[in-house]
Amino acid sequence: MEHSWVPPTLGLDDVDPVCEGFNLVPQKAQEKKIQGVLSNSLGFSGINTSLVLRAVE
C-alpha cells in the first residue's frame, strides 16, 4: 500500500476463459492506488490468522 503497486501473480501462464475480465496481474507488477489488503496465514493444527489493513488518509 505504501508504494502503490500490486505484485504479479506468479506462475500465471494460461488464464481460464471463465476469469475473462478479471485483472489477475499476470507477469509483472502494476501501479495502483490500494485502499485495503487482506493477508491470510495458515499453519499446522488449524492455526489460521487473517489480517485486514485499510489505508488511512
The 8 nearest C-alpha neighbors of each residue, nearest first, counted from 0:
[[1, 3, 33, 2, 4, 32, 34, 54],
 [0, 2, 3, 4, 33, 54, 32, 34],
 [1, 3, 0, 4, 30, 32, 31, 5],
 [4, 2, 32, 0, 31, 1, 30, 33],
 [5, 3, 30, 31, 29, 2, 6, 28],
 [4, 6, 29, 28, 30, 7, 31, 3],
 [7, 5, 28, 4, 8, 29, 27, 24],
 [8, 6, 28, 27, 24, 25, 26, 9],
 [9, 7, 25, 24, 11, 10, 23, 6],
 [8, 10, 11, 7, 26, 25, 12, 6],
 [11, 9, 12, 8, 26, 25, 13, 7],
 [12, 10, 9, 8, 25, 13, 14, 26],
 [11, 13, 10, 14, 25, 26, 9, 8],
 [14, 12, 11, 15, 10, 16, 25, 18],
 [13, 15, 16, 12, 18, 11, 19, 17],
 [14, 16, 17, 18, 13, 19, 12, 11],
 [15, 17, 19, 18, 14, 20, 13, 21],
 [16, 18, 15, 19, 14, 20, 21, 13],
 [19, 17, 16, 15, 21, 20, 14, 23],
 [18, 20, 16, 17, 21, 15, 14, 22],
 [19, 21, 18, 22, 17, 23, 16, 14],
 [22, 20, 19, 18, 23, 24, 17, 14],
 [21, 23, 24, 20, 25, 19, 18, 29],
 [22, 24, 25, 21, 8, 7, 11, 18],
 [25, 23, 7, 22, 8, 28, 26, 27],
 [24, 26, 8, 7, 23, 27, 11, 9],
 [25, 27, 7, 24, 8, 9, 28, 11],
 [28, 26, 7, 25, 29, 24, 6, 8],
 [29, 27, 6, 7, 5, 4, 24, 30],
 [30, 28, 5, 4, 31, 27, 6, 24],
 [29, 31, 4, 3, 5, 28, 32, 2],
 [32, 30, 4, 3, 33, 29, 5, 0],
 [31, 33, 3, 34, 30, 4, 0, 2],
 [32, 34, 0, 35, 31, 3, 54, 4],
 [35, 33, 54, 53, 32, 36, 0, 55],
 [36, 34, 53, 52, 33, 54, 37, 51],
 [35, 37, 52, 51, 53, 38, 34, 33],
 [36, 38, 51, 50, 52, 39, 49, 35],
 [37, 39, 50, 49, 51, 40, 36, 48],
 [40, 38, 49, 48, 50, 41, 37, 47],
 [41, 39, 48, 47, 49, 42, 38, 46],
 [40, 42, 47, 46, 39, 48, 43, 45],
 [43, 41, 46, 47, 45, 44, 40, 48],
 [42, 44, 45, 46, 41, 47, 40, 48],
 [45, 43, 46, 42, 47, 41, 48, 40],
 [46, 44, 43, 47, 42, 41, 48, 40],
 [45, 47, 42, 44, 43, 41, 48, 40],
 [48, 46, 41, 40, 45, 42, 49, 39],
 [47, 49, 40, 39, 41, 50, 46, 38],
 [50, 48, 39, 38, 40, 51, 47, 37],
 [49, 51, 38, 37, 39, 52, 48, 36],
 [52, 50, 37, 36, 38, 49, 53, 35],
 [53, 51, 36, 35, 50, 37, 54, 38],
 [54, 52, 35, 34, 55, 36, 51, 33],
 [53, 55, 34, 35, 56, 52, 0, 33],
 [56, 54, 53, 34, 52, 35, 0, 33],
 [55, 54, 53, 34, 1, 33, 0, 35]]
